[in-house]
Amino acid sequence: MSTHSGITADSLKATITEQLQATYVQVDDLSAGCGQMFEVIIVSPSFSGLRLLARHKLVNEKLKDEISKVHAFSQKSYTPEEWETKKAEQQ
């Protein structure tokens, strides 16, 4: 772990993928690269059977160290099936 306090989109993506067994992760740094504001999309089978609040709680629990270092963190969480449906709707 480096002493650099900022979180990068890449480090966040790696942590999310590892902690939540995510099959797809999209991380957008909305803070112009200073690592203070992130919007993430997480697709993981871990979310199956969980309501939205429970999903967010799971993500917050797994990423509490990372989230504590940023000012804003917004998340969208989907099961692989929901993600496929969402992608199909957008076409």
C-alpha positions in Angstrom: 0.0 0.0 0.0 1.5 3.3 -1.0 1.5 6.3 1.3 -0.3 8.3 -1.4 -3.7 9.1 0.2 -5.6 9.6 -3.1 -7.5 6.8 -4.5 -7.2 6.3 -8.3 -9.9 4.9 -10.6 -7.7 1.9 -11.3 -7.0 1.1 -7.7 -10.7 1.4 -6.8 -11.6 -0.8 -9.7 -9.1 -3.5 -8.6 -10.3 -3.4 -5.0 -14.0 -3.6 -6.1 -13.3 -6.5 -8.5 -11.4 -8.4 -5.8 -13.7 -7.7 -2.8 -17.0 -8.2 -4.5 -16.1 -10.8 -7.1 -17.3 -8.3 -9.7 -17.7 -9.4 -13.3 -17.8 -5.8 -14.5 -16.7 -2.6 -12.9 -16.9 0.9 -14.3 -15.2 3.7 -12.3 -15.6 7.3 -13.3 -13.5 9.9 -11.6 -15.7 13.0 -11.5 -13.0 15.1 -9.7 -10.8 15.7 -12.7 -8.2 13.2 -11.6 -7.7 14.3 -8.0 -9.4 11.1 -6.7 -12.0 12.7 -4.5 -15.3 12.0 -6.3 -16.2 8.7 -7.9 -19.2 7.2 -9.6 -19.1 3.4 -10.0 -21.1 0.7 -11.6 -20.6 -2.7 -10.1 -21.9 -5.9 -11.6 -21.5 -8.9 -9.3 -23.3 -12.2 -8.6 -22.8 -11.3 -4.9 -25.8 -8.9 -5.3 -28.2 -11.8 -6.2 -31.2 -11.8 -3.9 -30.2 -8.5 -2.2 -32.3 -5.4 -2.2 -30.7 -2.1 -3.2 -30.0 -1.0 0.4 -28.4 -4.3 1.2 -26.2 -4.1 -1.9 -25.1 -0.6 -1.0 -24.4 -1.8 2.6 -22.3 -4.7 1.2 -20.3 -2.3 -1.0 -19.8 0.2 1.8 -18.6 -2.5 4.1 -16.1 -4.0 1.6 -14.8 -0.6 0.6 -14.9 1.3 3.8 -11.2 2.2 3.8 -11.4 3.5 0.2 -14.7 5.3 0.7 -13.3 7.0 3.9 -10.6 8.7 1.8 -12.9 10.3 -0.8 -15.5 13.1 -0.6 -18.1 11.6 -2.8 -18.9 8.0 -3.8 -22.0 7.0 -5.7 -22.7 3.5 -6.8 -25.0 1.5 -9.0 -25.1 -2.2 -8.3 -26.4 -4.9 -10.6 -26.5 -8.7 -10.8 -25.1 -10.0 -14.1 -28.7 -10.7 -15.2 -29.9 -7.2 -14.4 -26.9 -5.7 -16.3 -27.6 -7.8 -19.4 -31.2 -6.6 -19.3 -30.1 -3.0 -18.8 -27.6 -3.1 -21.7 -30.2 -4.7 -24.0 -32.7 -1.9 -23.2 -30.2 0.8 -24.2 -29.7 -0.5 -27.7 
